[in-house]
Amino acid sequence: MRIKLLTLVNLLIAFFAVSSAFANPLSAPSHLQESFDQTVIQALDTFAIPGMSVGVVYQGKVVKLQGYGLRDFTQPEQVDRDTYFRLASTSKAFTAAAMAKLVSEGKVDWQDKVIEHFPEFRMQDHWVTGEFRILDLFTHQSGLVSGAGDAMLWPEPTGFSREEIFANMAHLTPVTSFRSAYAYNNLMYMVAGEIIAKVSGVPFAEYIDTHFFKAMDMTCFAGDMDINKYNNLASSHGDIDGEVFAIPRNGIFGKELVSAAAGGMVCNASNMVRWLQVLLNHGQTATGEQIIDGAQLDYMWRSHTNLNVSSDDRRRDDTHFKTYGIGWRKADVYGFEVISHTGTLSGVQAYVASVPELELGVVLLNNGSNSAARGAIMQTILKGFMPDAPQIDWIADYQQWMKDAEARYYARLKLPVGTGEVNLPIIDYQGEFKDAWYGNVVLSLTENQLQISFDKMENLNGTLIPFRDHTFEVDWQNKNAASRALLVFDVDANGEVTGFKLQPFNAKVPANHNWRDMHFIKQVE
């Protein structure tokens, strides 16, 4: 079911948002008062986001803490400061902080080899396996393509255990030399979580819950949560041309995820502002408890990997440098160093940023799929504190940016051309197939149509539509679970099917795609 967000509904939401009190209204900067509430509501409506929580810390105080919009686009319950969202990749900062704590205690060192603490660790290249340092797990220079191995995590729920995921890493083929290029990777943070568990002697989620969430009086979760007790939960949503639909697979179900260390934690704005207060107070709580050693916090926020500065970075932020630290990105924005990280899942968005020189921290959590909403609101907040920054309509800016990006995408897009027919009878393509690391796939014939289903990923199933030669287009049952794809069969000299590969539905196959290291071989009875 899909419906369009109604302006009338958002007007009612705006009324409740504006009438809500600030956490500390006397110290709220002017640009975070009534006009800001209207800006958030406009952003939600413009970018088809059902709801968002906003938290702002300034000079040690919480000056804005408020929810806007709806937890679920079909229900009347509103998002508030206590609504729980998935943190997605903003979880990585807690994993980094946990390792930093163990380093400060002398139990591990950033320069330690991974195999010293986790002997099961394997990369495809044996030399890289032996040289991989703990620091390398955090800085995204593994040599793999961006997102390598994500196919074992998403679309949720995954059927892969952590042990299987770690074992399968050896099958991922590098595309650059080790430590030579930035390529974002989630699996390495999961390995870091495993080392934290081995070194500390307790499971990763328990370590985070005890040494960070409980220590900072944060009711957040790296592991299981009682959703009967904590039931103020945001649902996940996507949209097509402004029409919103549910993405239930990425909801909050109360169970620890295998991806917890990379992107599986759960929290809300009222607790995340405490995290920001600790970070901006050199790792210390208001009562003086040292959560993160100050020197280790500095090391986490140091530049470790160079990132590209885009034309949009220069235009919007007057940026001259952009880097990745340990669980954080950093860049200069109109003369101020901004430490930040985003979190993105289908239907879930997060954005956490701090400007230490201004004693400023911001958290944005929302339950939609358009990143322009969080971008426009973060720009509105940060630039309001920066005297030399332009004060412009950031919603309009991001609208134009989306339009331009869409135009560039379609200008480059070249789709493959099919005939609608394949060379063999449909029945000859059915069977059981197996990839060395991704597992079993069944192609079965139902009413003269081939159906595909993956043993390990329950949301990867669909119908195979004849395309041309020995190639089929995959019509996924859940259109939001995977991108449009082609399935290309291998056929031997006798005309018999021996296996297949998957690739994106594109005339030019990119090097970076989820299926690149998979080759499914037909199983002979």
PAKELUM-511764 format. One record per residue (C-alpha): residue number from 1; x, y, z. Coordinates in nm, 2 decimals. Example, Ala and Ser with C-alpha at 12.3 -4.5 7.8 and 13.67 -1.06 7.14 Angstrom:
# PAKELUM-511764
<1,<1.23,-0.45,0.78>>
<2,<1.37,-0.11,0.71>>
END
This chain:
# PAKELUM-511764
<1,<0.00,0.00,0.00>>
<2,<0.13,0.34,-0.09>>
<3,<-0.01,0.69,-0.01>>
<4,<0.11,1.04,-0.07>>
<5,<0.19,1.25,0.23>>
<6,<-0.08,1.51,0.27>>
<7,<-0.01,1.87,0.33>>
<8,<-0.30,1.89,0.57>>
<9,<-0.14,1.62,0.79>>
<10,<0.19,1.81,0.80>>
<11,<0.02,2.13,0.89>>
<12,<-0.12,1.96,1.19>>
<13,<0.22,1.81,1.27>>
<14,<0.37,2.16,1.24>>
<15,<0.12,2.30,1.49>>
<16,<0.22,2.04,1.75>>
<17,<0.59,2.08,1.68>>
<18,<0.58,2.46,1.72>>
<19,<0.37,2.44,2.03>>
<20,<0.62,2.19,2.19>>
<21,<0.87,2.34,2.43>>
<22,<1.25,2.36,2.38>>
<23,<1.47,2.15,2.62>>
<24,<1.63,2.47,2.72>>
<25,<1.44,2.76,2.55>>
<26,<1.64,3.04,2.72>>
<27,<1.96,2.93,2.54>>
<28,<1.81,2.83,2.21>>
<29,<1.97,3.03,1.93>>
<30,<1.72,3.24,1.73>>
<31,<1.76,3.03,1.41>>
<32,<1.64,2.72,1.60>>
<33,<1.31,2.87,1.71>>
<34,<0.97,2.88,1.53>>
<35,<1.09,2.93,1.18>>
<36,<1.32,2.63,1.22>>
<37,<1.02,2.41,1.31>>
<38,<0.85,2.52,0.99>>
<39,<1.17,2.44,0.79>>
<40,<1.18,2.08,0.93>>
<41,<0.82,2.03,0.84>>
<42,<0.88,2.17,0.49>>
<43,<1.17,1.93,0.45>>
<44,<0.97,1.63,0.55>>
<45,<0.70,1.72,0.31>>
<46,<0.93,1.81,0.02>>
<47,<1.14,1.49,0.05>>
<48,<0.86,1.25,0.15>>
<49,<0.99,1.17,0.50>>
<50,<0.73,1.06,0.75>>
<51,<0.92,1.17,1.07>>
<52,<1.24,1.31,1.22>>
<53,<1.39,1.37,1.56>>
<54,<1.63,1.66,1.60>>
<55,<1.88,1.72,1.89>>
<56,<2.12,2.01,1.92>>
<57,<2.39,2.06,2.19>>
<58,<2.55,2.40,2.23>>
<59,<2.81,2.50,2.49>>
<60,<2.73,2.20,2.70>>
<61,<2.35,2.25,2.70>>
<62,<2.07,2.08,2.50>>
<63,<1.92,2.37,2.31>>
<64,<1.69,2.18,2.08>>
<65,<1.53,1.84,2.13>>
<66,<1.22,1.77,1.94>>
<67,<1.03,1.53,1.72>>
<68,<0.84,1.60,1.40>>
<69,<0.60,1.40,1.19>>
<70,<0.49,1.04,1.22>>
<71,<0.64,0.72,1.34>>
<72,<0.45,0.53,1.08>>
<73,<0.29,0.70,0.78>>
<74,<-0.04,0.51,0.82>>
<75,<-0.08,0.57,1.20>>
<76,<-0.14,0.89,1.40>>
<77,<0.14,0.84,1.66>>
<78,<0.39,1.12,1.63>>
<79,<0.77,1.11,1.65>>
<80,<0.90,1.27,1.96>>
<81,<1.24,1.31,2.13>>
<82,<1.22,0.96,2.27>>
<83,<1.12,0.78,1.95>>
<84,<1.37,0.50,1.88>>
<85,<1.54,0.48,1.54>>
<86,<1.80,0.25,1.39>>
<87,<2.13,0.43,1.40>>
<88,<2.27,0.26,1.08>>
<89,<2.63,0.35,1.03>>
<90,<2.64,0.61,1.30>>
<91,<2.68,0.30,1.51>>
<92,<3.04,0.28,1.39>>
<93,<3.14,0.56,1.62>>
<94,<3.06,0.35,1.93>>
<95,<3.26,0.05,1.79>>
<96,<3.55,0.29,1.74>>
<97,<3.52,0.43,2.09>>
<98,<3.51,0.08,2.24>>
<99,<3.83,-0.01,2.07>>
<100,<3.98,0.32,2.18>>
<101,<3.89,0.24,2.54>>
<102,<4.06,-0.10,2.52>>
<103,<4.37,0.08,2.37>>
<104,<4.38,0.33,2.65>>
<105,<4.36,0.04,2.90>>
<106,<4.66,-0.12,2.73>>
<107,<4.47,-0.43,2.63>>
<108,<4.52,-0.38,2.26>>
<109,<4.70,-0.14,2.03>>
<110,<4.59,0.02,1.70>>
<111,<4.91,-0.12,1.54>>
<112,<4.84,-0.48,1.65>>
<113,<4.79,-0.72,1.37>>
<114,<4.43,-0.84,1.34>>
<115,<4.54,-1.21,1.34>>
<116,<4.71,-1.17,1.68>>
<117,<4.36,-1.13,1.83>>
<118,<4.14,-1.29,1.57>>
<119,<4.33,-1.58,1.41>>
<120,<4.03,-1.68,1.19>>
<121,<4.06,-1.35,1.00>>
<122,<4.13,-1.41,0.63>>
<123,<4.16,-1.18,0.32>>
<124,<4.20,-1.33,-0.03>>
<125,<4.57,-1.22,-0.03>>
<126,<4.78,-1.39,0.23>>
<127,<5.02,-1.10,0.27>>
<128,<4.73,-0.86,0.33>>
<129,<4.59,-1.10,0.59>>
<130,<4.91,-1.10,0.78>>
<131,<4.97,-0.72,0.75>>
<132,<4.62,-0.60,0.84>>
<133,<4.63,-0.39,1.15>>
<134,<4.35,-0.31,1.39>>
<135,<4.36,0.05,1.26>>
<136,<4.30,-0.07,0.91>>
<137,<3.97,-0.22,1.01>>
<138,<3.84,0.13,1.07>>
<139,<3.99,0.34,0.79>>
<140,<3.83,0.18,0.47>>
<141,<4.15,0.10,0.28>>
<142,<4.12,-0.27,0.25>>
<143,<4.17,-0.29,-0.13>>
<144,<3.81,-0.43,-0.18>>
<145,<3.54,-0.24,-0.37>>
<146,<3.31,-0.02,-0.17>>
<147,<3.04,-0.23,0.00>>
<148,<3.22,-0.56,-0.06>>
<149,<3.03,-0.83,0.13>>
<150,<2.72,-0.62,0.20>>
<151,<2.52,-0.88,0.01>>
<152,<2.56,-1.10,0.32>>
<153,<2.40,-0.84,0.54>>
<154,<2.12,-0.68,0.33>>
<155,<1.84,-0.71,0.24>>
<156,<1.75,-0.81,0.59>>
<157,<1.69,-1.05,0.75>>
<158,<2.02,-1.22,0.66>>
<159,<2.06,-1.59,0.70>>
<160,<2.44,-1.56,0.74>>
<161,<2.59,-1.59,1.08>>
<162,<2.89,-1.38,1.18>>
<163,<3.11,-1.68,1.16>>
<164,<3.00,-1.75,0.80>>
<165,<3.05,-1.39,0.71>>
<166,<3.40,-1.38,0.85>>
<167,<3.49,-1.71,0.67>>
<168,<3.35,-1.58,0.34>>
<169,<3.57,-1.26,0.34>>
<170,<3.85,-1.46,0.18>>
<171,<3.63,-1.49,-0.13>>
<172,<3.61,-1.12,-0.19>>
<173,<3.85,-1.01,-0.47>>
<174,<4.05,-0.68,-0.42>>
<175,<4.05,-0.42,-0.69>>
<176,<4.33,-0.19,-0.56>>
<177,<4.64,-0.25,-0.35>>
<178,<4.61,-0.26,0.02>>
<179,<4.60,0.09,0.19>>
<180,<4.60,0.27,-0.15>>
<181,<4.24,0.38,-0.19>>
<182,<3.93,0.46,0.01>>
<183,<3.64,0.21,-0.03>>
<184,<3.37,0.20,0.24>>
<185,<3.34,-0.14,0.41>>
<186,<3.10,-0.26,0.68>>
<187,<3.25,-0.61,0.73>>
<188,<3.57,-0.47,0.88>>
<189,<3.38,-0.30,1.16>>
<190,<3.22,-0.63,1.23>>
<191,<3.57,-0.79,1.26>>
<192,<3.65,-0.50,1.50>>
<193,<3.35,-0.59,1.71>>
<194,<3.47,-0.95,1.73>>
<195,<3.81,-0.84,1.85>>
<196,<3.65,-0.62,2.11>>
<197,<3.46,-0.92,2.24>>
<198,<3.77,-1.14,2.24>>
<199,<3.99,-0.88,2.42>>
<200,<3.73,-0.78,2.67>>
<201,<3.60,-1.13,2.74>>
<202,<3.23,-1.03,2.70>>
<203,<3.01,-1.03,2.39>>
<204,<3.04,-0.71,2.18>>
<205,<2.68,-0.59,2.24>>
<206,<2.72,-0.64,2.62>>
<207,<3.05,-0.44,2.61>>
<208,<2.88,-0.14,2.44>>
<209,<2.57,-0.16,2.65>>
<210,<2.77,-0.16,2.98>>
<211,<3.07,0.06,2.91>>
<212,<2.90,0.32,2.70>>
<213,<2.52,0.33,2.71>>
<214,<2.49,0.25,3.08>>
<215,<2.79,0.46,3.17>>
<216,<2.64,0.76,2.99>>
<217,<2.29,0.69,3.13>>
<218,<2.17,0.62,2.77>>
<219,<1.89,0.38,2.72>>
<220,<2.01,0.26,2.38>>
<221,<2.08,-0.08,2.25>>
<222,<2.36,-0.26,2.07>>
<223,<2.20,-0.60,2.15>>
<224,<1.85,-0.71,2.23>>
<225,<1.59,-0.46,2.35>>
<226,<1.24,-0.52,2.50>>
<227,<1.01,-0.37,2.24>>
<228,<0.72,-0.43,2.47>>
<229,<0.88,-0.19,2.72>>
<230,<1.04,0.04,2.47>>
<231,<0.76,0.06,2.21>>
<232,<0.80,0.42,2.08>>
<233,<0.95,0.29,1.76>>
<234,<0.99,0.45,1.42>>
<235,<0.90,0.24,1.12>>
<236,<1.10,0.24,0.80>>
<237,<0.98,0.40,0.47>>
<238,<1.07,0.46,0.11>>
<239,<0.91,0.66,-0.16>>
<240,<0.86,0.68,-0.53>>
<241,<0.79,1.02,-0.67>>
<242,<0.67,1.14,-0.33>>
<243,<0.44,0.84,-0.26>>
<244,<0.54,0.68,0.06>>
<245,<0.55,0.31,0.13>>
<246,<0.66,0.09,0.42>>
<247,<0.99,-0.11,0.42>>
<248,<0.91,-0.35,0.71>>
<249,<1.22,-0.56,0.68>>
<250,<1.43,-0.27,0.82>>
<251,<1.22,-0.21,1.13>>
<252,<1.32,-0.25,1.49>>
<253,<1.24,-0.60,1.61>>
<254,<1.43,-0.61,1.94>>
<255,<1.69,-0.87,1.84>>
<256,<2.06,-0.81,1.81>>
<257,<2.17,-0.79,1.45>>
<258,<2.48,-0.96,1.31>>
<259,<2.57,-0.61,1.17>>
<260,<2.56,-0.45,1.52>>
<261,<2.92,-0.32,1.51>>
<262,<2.88,-0.17,1.16>>
<263,<2.53,-0.04,1.17>>
<264,<2.28,-0.23,1.39>>
<265,<2.24,-0.02,1.70>>
<266,<1.92,0.15,1.82>>
<267,<1.88,0.48,2.00>>
<268,<1.68,0.81,2.01>>
<269,<1.75,1.18,2.00>>
<270,<1.71,1.23,2.38>>
<271,<1.99,0.98,2.44>>
<272,<2.21,1.07,2.15>>
<273,<2.25,1.43,2.28>>
<274,<2.42,1.28,2.58>>
<275,<2.67,1.11,2.35>>
<276,<2.73,1.44,2.19>>
<277,<2.78,1.61,2.52>>
<278,<3.05,1.36,2.62>>
<279,<3.23,1.39,2.29>>
<280,<3.23,1.77,2.31>>
<281,<3.35,1.74,2.68>>
<282,<3.67,1.56,2.57>>
<283,<3.52,1.22,2.64>>
<284,<3.40,1.30,2.99>>
<285,<3.05,1.30,3.14>>
<286,<2.91,1.60,3.33>>
<287,<2.99,1.41,3.66>>
<288,<3.35,1.36,3.56>>
<289,<3.35,1.00,3.44>>
<290,<3.60,0.95,3.16>>
<291,<3.42,0.75,2.90>>
<292,<3.68,0.79,2.63>>
<293,<4.04,0.89,2.70>>
<294,<4.10,1.24,2.56>>
<295,<4.41,1.14,2.37>>
<296,<4.22,0.85,2.21>>
<297,<3.94,1.07,2.11>>
<298,<4.19,1.30,1.94>>
<299,<4.33,0.99,1.76>>
<300,<3.98,0.89,1.65>>
<301,<3.92,1.23,1.51>>
<302,<4.26,1.25,1.34>>
<303,<4.27,1.23,0.96>>
<304,<4.37,0.87,0.86>>
<305,<4.23,0.84,0.50>>
<306,<4.20,1.11,0.24>>
<307,<3.86,1.16,0.08>>
<308,<3.76,1.33,-0.24>>
<309,<3.64,1.69,-0.21>>
<310,<3.35,1.72,-0.46>>
<311,<3.23,2.03,-0.64>>
<312,<2.92,2.03,-0.41>>
<313,<3.15,2.02,-0.10>>
<314,<3.33,2.33,-0.23>>
<315,<3.01,2.51,-0.34>>
<316,<2.81,2.44,-0.02>>
<317,<3.08,2.44,0.25>>
<318,<3.39,2.61,0.11>>
<319,<3.57,2.28,0.18>>
<320,<3.94,2.24,0.12>>
<321,<4.00,1.90,0.28>>
<322,<3.79,1.59,0.36>>
<323,<3.91,1.28,0.54>>
<324,<3.81,0.97,0.73>>
<325,<3.92,0.92,1.09>>
<326,<3.82,0.62,1.30>>
<327,<3.44,0.58,1.27>>
<328,<3.41,0.95,1.17>>
<329,<3.45,1.17,0.87>>
<330,<3.60,1.52,0.90>>
<331,<3.61,1.83,0.68>>
<332,<3.66,2.20,0.70>>
<333,<3.33,2.40,0.66>>
<334,<3.37,2.78,0.63>>
<335,<3.68,2.76,0.85>>
<336,<3.55,2.52,1.11>>
<337,<3.65,2.16,1.15>>
<338,<3.33,1.94,1.13>>
<339,<3.34,1.59,1.26>>
<340,<3.05,1.38,1.13>>
<341,<2.90,1.06,1.01>>
<342,<2.59,0.96,0.83>>
<343,<2.39,0.64,0.86>>
<344,<2.18,0.50,0.57>>
<345,<1.96,0.19,0.53>>
<346,<1.66,0.15,0.31>>
<347,<1.39,0.35,0.50>>
<348,<1.63,0.48,0.77>>
<349,<1.85,0.79,0.78>>
<350,<2.08,0.92,1.06>>
<351,<2.33,1.21,1.07>>
<352,<2.55,1.30,1.37>>
<353,<2.79,1.60,1.36>>
<354,<3.00,1.80,1.60>>
<355,<3.20,2.13,1.56>>
<356,<3.44,2.12,1.86>>
<357,<3.55,2.48,1.82>>
<358,<3.19,2.60,1.85>>
<359,<3.10,2.35,2.12>>
<360,<2.82,2.24,1.89>>
<361,<2.67,1.89,1.83>>
<362,<2.37,1.78,1.62>>
<363,<2.19,1.46,1.58>>
<364,<1.92,1.39,1.31>>
<365,<1.72,1.07,1.30>>
<366,<1.45,1.00,1.04>>
<367,<1.24,0.72,0.90>>
<368,<1.26,0.79,0.53>>
<369,<1.49,0.71,0.24>>
<370,<1.57,1.05,0.09>>
<371,<1.90,1.18,0.22>>
<372,<1.82,1.54,0.10>>
<373,<1.60,1.59,0.41>>
<374,<1.88,1.53,0.66>>
<375,<2.13,1.72,0.44>>
<376,<1.91,2.03,0.42>>
<377,<1.83,2.03,0.80>>
<378,<2.19,1.97,0.90>>
<379,<2.30,2.26,0.67>>
<380,<2.04,2.49,0.82>>
<381,<2.16,2.41,1.17>>
<382,<2.53,2.42,1.12>>
<383,<2.54,2.73,0.90>>
<384,<2.33,2.92,1.15>>
<385,<2.62,2.90,1.39>>
<386,<2.89,3.00,1.14>>
<387,<2.92,3.37,1.09>>
<388,<3.07,3.36,0.74>>
<389,<2.84,3.09,0.60>>
<390,<2.57,3.17,0.36>>
<391,<2.21,3.17,0.50>>
<392,<2.02,3.02,0.20>>
<393,<1.72,2.81,0.14>>
<394,<1.88,2.47,0.18>>
<395,<1.56,2.28,0.09>>
<396,<1.56,2.45,-0.25>>
<397,<1.93,2.39,-0.28>>
<398,<1.89,2.01,-0.23>>
<399,<1.59,2.00,-0.45>>
<400,<1.80,2.14,-0.74>>
<401,<2.09,1.91,-0.65>>
<402,<1.85,1.61,-0.67>>
<403,<1.72,1.73,-1.01>>
<404,<2.07,1.78,-1.15>>
<405,<2.19,1.44,-1.02>>
<406,<1.89,1.27,-1.17>>
<407,<1.96,1.44,-1.51>>
<408,<2.32,1.33,-1.50>>
<409,<2.22,0.97,-1.41>>
<410,<1.98,0.94,-1.70>>
<411,<2.23,1.10,-1.94>>
<412,<2.48,0.83,-1.86>>
<413,<2.24,0.54,-1.84>>
<414,<2.25,0.28,-2.12>>
<415,<2.02,-0.01,-2.08>>
<416,<2.08,-0.35,-2.24>>
<417,<1.85,-0.45,-2.53>>
<418,<1.68,-0.78,-2.52>>
<419,<1.47,-0.99,-2.77>>
<420,<1.24,-1.14,-2.51>>
<421,<1.35,-1.49,-2.61>>
<422,<1.62,-1.74,-2.49>>
<423,<1.79,-2.01,-2.68>>
<424,<1.69,-2.32,-2.48>>
<425,<1.35,-2.44,-2.36>>
<426,<1.27,-2.28,-2.02>>
<427,<1.28,-2.62,-1.84>>
<428,<1.65,-2.66,-1.93>>
<429,<1.75,-2.37,-1.71>>
<430,<1.59,-2.50,-1.39>>
<431,<1.79,-2.67,-1.11>>
<432,<1.99,-2.62,-0.79>>
<433,<2.29,-2.40,-0.80>>
<434,<2.56,-2.32,-0.55>>
<435,<2.82,-2.05,-0.50>>
<436,<3.13,-2.13,-0.30>>
<437,<3.05,-1.86,-0.04>>
<438,<2.70,-1.72,-0.10>>
<439,<2.53,-2.06,-0.08>>
<440,<2.25,-2.24,-0.25>>
<441,<2.00,-2.10,-0.50>>
<442,<1.70,-2.29,-0.65>>
<443,<1.56,-2.21,-0.99>>
<444,<1.22,-2.39,-1.01>>
<445,<0.96,-2.39,-1.29>>
<446,<0.60,-2.28,-1.20>>
<447,<0.34,-2.24,-1.47>>
<448,<0.62,-2.22,-1.73>>
<449,<0.80,-1.94,-1.55>>
<450,<1.13,-1.98,-1.37>>
<451,<1.13,-1.87,-1.00>>
<452,<1.45,-1.79,-0.81>>
<453,<1.50,-1.82,-0.44>>
<454,<1.82,-1.79,-0.22>>
<455,<1.87,-2.02,0.08>>
<456,<2.04,-1.75,0.29>>
<457,<1.84,-1.44,0.20>>
<458,<1.46,-1.48,0.23>>
<459,<1.39,-1.14,0.06>>
<460,<1.58,-1.24,-0.25>>
<461,<1.33,-1.42,-0.46>>
<462,<1.15,-1.34,-0.78>>
<463,<1.06,-1.44,-1.14>>
<464,<1.31,-1.48,-1.43>>
<465,<1.19,-1.32,-1.75>>
<466,<1.35,-1.43,-2.08>>
<467,<1.58,-1.15,-2.21>>
<468,<1.80,-1.28,-2.48>>
<469,<2.04,-1.57,-2.57>>
<470,<2.10,-1.74,-2.23>>
<471,<2.01,-1.43,-2.02>>
<472,<1.71,-1.36,-1.81>>
<473,<1.59,-1.04,-1.63>>
<474,<1.53,-1.09,-1.26>>
<475,<1.19,-0.95,-1.16>>
<476,<1.24,-0.93,-0.78>>
<477,<0.92,-0.99,-0.57>>
<478,<1.03,-0.72,-0.34>>
<479,<1.13,-0.43,-0.57>>
<480,<1.30,-0.24,-0.29>>
<481,<1.51,-0.53,-0.17>>
<482,<1.75,-0.55,-0.47>>
<483,<1.84,-0.35,-0.78>>
<484,<1.73,-0.45,-1.12>>
<485,<1.95,-0.74,-1.24>>
<486,<2.03,-0.98,-1.52>>
<487,<2.10,-1.35,-1.47>>
<488,<2.34,-1.49,-1.74>>
<489,<2.37,-1.86,-1.78>>
<490,<2.69,-2.06,-1.87>>
<491,<2.63,-2.32,-2.13>>
<492,<2.88,-2.59,-2.24>>
<493,<2.97,-2.72,-2.59>>
<494,<2.68,-2.97,-2.56>>
<495,<2.43,-2.70,-2.50>>
<496,<2.38,-2.79,-2.13>>
<497,<2.35,-2.53,-1.85>>
<498,<2.65,-2.55,-1.61>>
<499,<2.60,-2.23,-1.40>>
<500,<2.52,-1.87,-1.39>>
<501,<2.63,-1.52,-1.28>>
<502,<2.43,-1.21,-1.18>>
<503,<2.50,-0.86,-1.29>>
<504,<2.33,-0.52,-1.28>>
<505,<2.08,-0.44,-1.55>>
<506,<2.31,-0.21,-1.74>>
<507,<2.48,-0.22,-2.08>>
<508,<2.81,-0.15,-1.92>>
<509,<2.87,-0.37,-1.61>>
<510,<3.03,-0.17,-1.33>>
<511,<3.33,-0.31,-1.13>>
<512,<3.15,-0.24,-0.81>>
<513,<2.83,-0.45,-0.77>>
<514,<2.70,-0.70,-0.51>>
<515,<2.73,-1.00,-0.73>>
<516,<3.08,-0.96,-0.87>>
<517,<3.25,-1.24,-0.67>>
<518,<2.97,-1.50,-0.71>>
<519,<2.95,-1.78,-0.96>>
<520,<2.67,-2.03,-0.91>>
<521,<2.75,-2.38,-1.03>>
<522,<2.48,-2.63,-1.12>>
<523,<2.46,-2.92,-0.88>>
<524,<2.45,-3.26,-1.04>>
<525,<2.24,-3.52,-0.88>>
END
